[in-house]
Amino acid sequence: MFASTDISLISLIENKQVIYTVVDYMDTYSTELVNESVYIQAVRDLIQTKTKKTEKQRLAKIFDLNNLLSAGLIIEIDKTSRNILFHSAVIEVFRLFDSKRLRELTNADLQDLSARLDSAREHLLTHISADTNISGMQDLNEQIEMVFLLLSDISSKLQTNTRSLQSKAWHLAETIDANNDLTTLEDVKQKHQTLAEVQKIYHRNILPMLEFLNEYERMKGGLSPLKKISAIHDIFDDFSYLDEAYRVQQYKIGITTHYKTIEEISHLLERYSNQEILHRKQYNAIEKAYQSLVESVSVLSDGKLNTHFFKDDDVIFNLSYPFYGIKHHRAAQKGLINWADINHQAYLEEYLLNAQQRRLDEAITADAKTLSKQYGSFERWQENQRKSELEQFTHNLHFDQTVDDIYLEIYNRMVQQLSHVNLSEILFVSKQLQFKMNITYQVYFEQPQLTLTHHLKHPVSHQKQDRIQKLTYWRRELNI
């Protein structure tokens, strides 16, 4: 005698862990078929938790495969492969009980929904524009009903998918954040697996959903899904089916609201996805360094140096210097390599920290050298510019009559014509005038010497100097 469908289903619901085991198996191996041994072991674990004999017998009867097959909860039992196929409605009910076990939509699922929208739009346009006889109206009504069933199905699946992704994202985030203190190799492996799961969900489920919900996304097949829904709305609107057009618009608004939630999940998982990429690079670098060290010491088959001696500059010692516990042996010595009883991980972390600081110091030094070089180039450019300015100034100097004090005259014209004045440049201009005009000055060695005083406004260097500059000289006369 078999239990009825409702009694069997209620018992399954009261003991959810059995079907949860089935769902987890299906998700792990991406299959709808469940191995019979997995189900039987889950039932045995459940029965062992019961103490009353009558309760054990009742559960054994209800969870019997033939009973569930008779009740319609199992569709097929393959006696050859020993696989079980549960009714999809049963599995979906138990997925609803736990949001972490809800089934996410893959890219293939979303493409199928998009293709169904294409088909519904084409059939709707064909029927709504045809002759409106009695038979045609029946077909049109059936097609309109199919359109809204499809929109309802899409909305329901997207809502379930969003709940599932949101639940899994928060669960994975909590798991990763709770395992920051990695003290064992098992902790490292666990966190690595969790980060890999984040990466898988991000690329397999999140990115396709963002593409599906983006109305302006360019699709290979043509219009985006939301554009196709808008096209269905336009068909109803053009043929004056205003109520139906309004319903379609409401479905579209409801579907669009999922985009913000998916985007928030995307930002959350993207941070952990980048963390997974960084960890993978770090693991690869450590693995590479470890393998290099293993290869370097591979010649020590028994750990002794009886037959193999290394030079002090051998590559093995260059690779192993971060590990302060290694005892170096010279060629004249024999013995075992002595690994001191110290925390090598701590020394390695200290070495990596010091290496990072050295790279930072080198980068700062390189930047300083570059700036110094650039500054030196700028100084030389300024000097060349000033020299050209003085040469042009000298070229434009003309004297039509005798000048009693050529230095004073040059100074006065420099004040009028140049951007700034340096008294030492008067000597340069004076020499240039001699070469240019091929003249000599009449020098008067009279006491006291003459003095020019100038208030500096534009220092030509960054050295500290007085704001007042003086030039003491013998008076020079220019005769024309």
ABEGO torsion letter per residue (X at the ends): XBBBAAAAAAAAAABAAAAAAAAAAAAAAGBABBBAAAAAAAAAAAAAABABAAAAAAAAAAABAAAAAAAGABABBBAAAGBBBBBAAAAAAAAAABAAABBBBBAAAAAAAAAAAAAAAAAAAAAAABBBBAAAAAAAAAAAAAAAAAAAAAAAAAAAAAAAAAAAAAAAAAAAAAAABBABAAAAAAAAAAAAAAAAAAAAAAAAAAAAABAABBBAAEBBAAAAAAAAAAAAAAAGBAAAAAAAAAAAAAAAAAAAAAAAAAAAAAAAAAAAAAAAAAAAAAAAAAAAAAAAAAABAAGBAAABBBBAABAAAAAAAABAABBBBBAABBEBBBBBBBBAAAAAAAAAAAAAAAAAAAAAAAAAAAAAAAAAAAAAAAAAAAAAAAAAAAAABBBABBBABAAAAAAAAAAAABABBBAAAAAAAAAAAAAAAGBBBBBBBBOBBBBBBBBBABBABABBBBABBBBBBBBBBBBX
